[in-house]
Amino acid sequence: MNSPYSKHFDIDAAITYLTTPGSGLLSRETKQWRQQRDQEFHESNTTLREQQAATLNSCRNTLGQFFNCQTSNVFLSSCFSFAFNALLAGLPKHYKVLLLDNDYPSVNFPTIISGFEHSFVNMDEQLEANILDTIATFKPNVLILSIVQYISGLKIDLSFIQELKNLHPNLLIIGDGTQFLGTDLFDFSNAGFDAVLSSGYKWLMAGFGNGFILLSDQLKELLYADIQKNYSYLNNQWMNKSVVQLCFEPGHLDTLAHGTLQQALLQFEKWDYAATVSYTQDLVGHARVELSNRRLLLDSVRNRRPQSNIFNIQINPNNFQLLLDEGIKCFPRGSGIRIGFHLYNDHTDLEKLLHIIDTKVK
């Protein structure tokens, strides 16, 4: 079955694009919007510069509606990493933080060097049980994790996050959504997370230079609490912005980059986002069966039900160049080759990959 969405993307016929976990493609519609916007912005008689605040507010509104988060709790950023470091800076320094062993370096490294007392959870097929066991002994104030792991594709059980929040309402749960958002339906207000942060250049297909933060009321009130109490000393010109907004959104944000993010979300809506999710999950399900039958999946993924759009194929990473020569866009990660299926992929892409693995990979 051919993808009903591939016609919206410029993909060379010789290329099988399976490296969305590294960087997603922009749709033709989004690229056209960018070109027109950029041209108009640099004309001397434009009014777009004066519309900066309105443009960014519109992006926040779209994000809030798309992920069911009140707009006042949506903040924009140039990327996940900048936003995450700003969030860490606002947490009480005595907090204990629970991390996943071998999680994304931009998650674990800033947390560790920020000086928080921390502990690690072993990341295997029993991940959720491991988290519960470590919470019982370490008693953290905060759990920080990637919703989908960048190397293995291991995905946290989202129903577990809801249950965990019910069991431990005071535990702050912070998620990196960069390898997740754009692949599945997500209702932030009912998900159990206190913060989800993301860049837009992967599965959201929004290019570089944009990201965002979704916050719960609980965490929003806690961040930079001491500064919020003494907010009155700030210059009056900033009194229309909260401390949290000033910390997440210092300086000027790029309206082209965040406008691109908004357009990508609006394009998802035009396609019926739920339909794109259903399509890709069907394709991912077929890929899981075929790769599992060939014993090419990590045990930590093969023995779990939650399945992300990412697979780490357990073939020698030295086969990377072979796959590239065959037109397969992928990337070596960990003990294998990382691929991912998005809405512009189809069963033909999967069949081509499997044929190369069956006949040419050593």
Secondary structure, DSSP 4 states (H G I P E B T S, - for coil): ---SSGGGS---TT-EE--TTT-PPPPHHHHHHHHHHHHHHTSTT--TGGGHHHHHHHHHHHHHHHHT--GGGEEEESSHHHHHHHHHHHS-TT-EEEEETT--HHHHHHHHHTT-EEEEE--STTHHHHHHHHHHHH--SEEEEESB-TTT-BB--HHHHHHHHHH-TTSEEEEE-TTTTTSS---GGGTS-SEEEEESSSTT---SS-EEEEE-HHHHHHTTHHHHHTGGGS-GGGTTS-HHHHHHS-S---HHHHHHHHHHHHHHHHH-HHHHHHHHHHHHHHHHHHHHHTT-S-HHHHT-S-B-SEEEE-S-GGGHHHHHHTTEE-EEETTEEEEE--TT--HHHHHHHHHHHHHT--
